[in-house]
Structures are given as structure tokens and as C-alpha cells.
């Protein structure tokens, strides 16, 4: 599984419009084959702006490429979204399976000298 994280900064004057436009983004994303999970979260800033984070979990790289295209570092946004964003960063992560025992192995506690 691939986790895609988009982190955007939005100025105070554009927060309302951004949130309205990004509801369309979520609706479109939810229709994509191979998308397992999507969540939009935000953190309000002291100046009235916000930092928004879009979490996407994709079944595999092929599904992600089918949605984004050949350049994974570019966000794929609905029309009108990019103009509302001051700054955006895209990152990808390999998801570690919860049932993978080696990923979450607990190391034995070391014993001190007695």
C-alpha cells in the first residue's frame, strides 16, 4: 500500500472557498479505483489561515499512477483548487502492514547487571 500526503497552506481570505472546493476533491477521489482511504484534516493558524492535510491510502502504485499520472510529485487537484493554495507539498510513504509481525516485533528487554 502507498500513502500519499498532501499538505497545503491556505490564507485566511481563501479558507472558506478552499474548504468548499476541496469537498469536490474528496468526492472525486472516493470514486477512484484502488483508493482505500481518504481523510482531509486541518489546523487553524493564528492569522486565520489554515494548514490542510489530505491523507490518501492507495492499494498499489498502479492505482496511484492511474489517478495522478506520471509525475507523483505534482498534486492532482480539481479546477479552482490550486489558485486558493499558497503552498503545497506532496509526499509518499510505503505503508507497513499491521499483520506484518516483523514490522512490529517487540525486542526483548535488556537485563541490567545485578
DACORLIN-V55758 format. One record per residue. N is the residue number from 0. RES is the residue in one letter. SS is DSSP state (helix for helix, strand for strand, loop for the rest). Layout:
# DACORLIN-V55758
{{N;RES;SS} {N;RES;SS}}
This chain:
# DACORLIN-V55758
{{0;X;loop} {1;X;strand} {2;X;strand} {3;X;strand} {4;X;strand} {5;X;strand} {6;X;strand} {7;X;strand} {8;X;strand} {9;X;strand} {10;X;loop} {11;X;helix} {12;X;helix} {13;X;helix} {14;X;helix} {15;X;helix} {16;X;helix} {17;X;helix} {18;X;helix} {19;X;helix} {20;X;helix} {21;X;helix} {22;X;helix} {23;X;helix} {24;X;helix} {25;X;helix} {26;X;helix} {27;X;helix} {28;X;helix} {29;X;helix} {30;X;loop} {31;X;loop} {32;X;loop} {33;X;loop} {34;X;strand} {35;X;strand} {36;X;strand} {37;X;strand} {38;X;strand} {39;X;strand} {40;X;strand} {41;X;strand} {42;X;strand} {43;X;strand} {44;X;loop} {45;X;loop} {46;X;loop} {47;X;loop} {48;X;loop} {49;X;strand} {50;X;strand} {51;X;strand} {52;X;strand} {53;X;strand} {54;X;strand} {55;X;strand} {56;X;strand} {57;X;strand} {58;X;loop} {59;X;loop} {60;X;helix} {61;X;helix} {62;X;helix} {63;X;helix} {64;X;helix} {65;X;helix} {66;X;helix} {67;X;helix} {68;X;loop} {69;X;loop} {70;X;loop} {71;X;loop} {72;X;loop} {73;X;loop} {74;X;loop} {75;X;loop} {76;X;loop} {77;X;loop} {78;X;loop} {79;X;loop} {80;X;loop} {81;X;helix} {82;X;helix} {83;X;helix} {84;X;loop} {85;X;loop} {86;X;strand} {87;X;strand} {88;X;strand} {89;X;strand} {90;X;strand} {91;X;strand} {92;X;strand} {93;X;strand} {94;X;loop} {95;X;loop} {96;X;loop} {97;X;loop} {98;X;loop} {99;X;loop} {100;X;loop} {101;X;loop} {102;X;loop} {103;X;loop} {104;X;loop} {105;X;loop} {106;X;loop} {107;X;loop} {108;X;loop} {109;X;loop} {110;X;loop} {111;X;loop} {112;X;loop} {113;X;loop}}
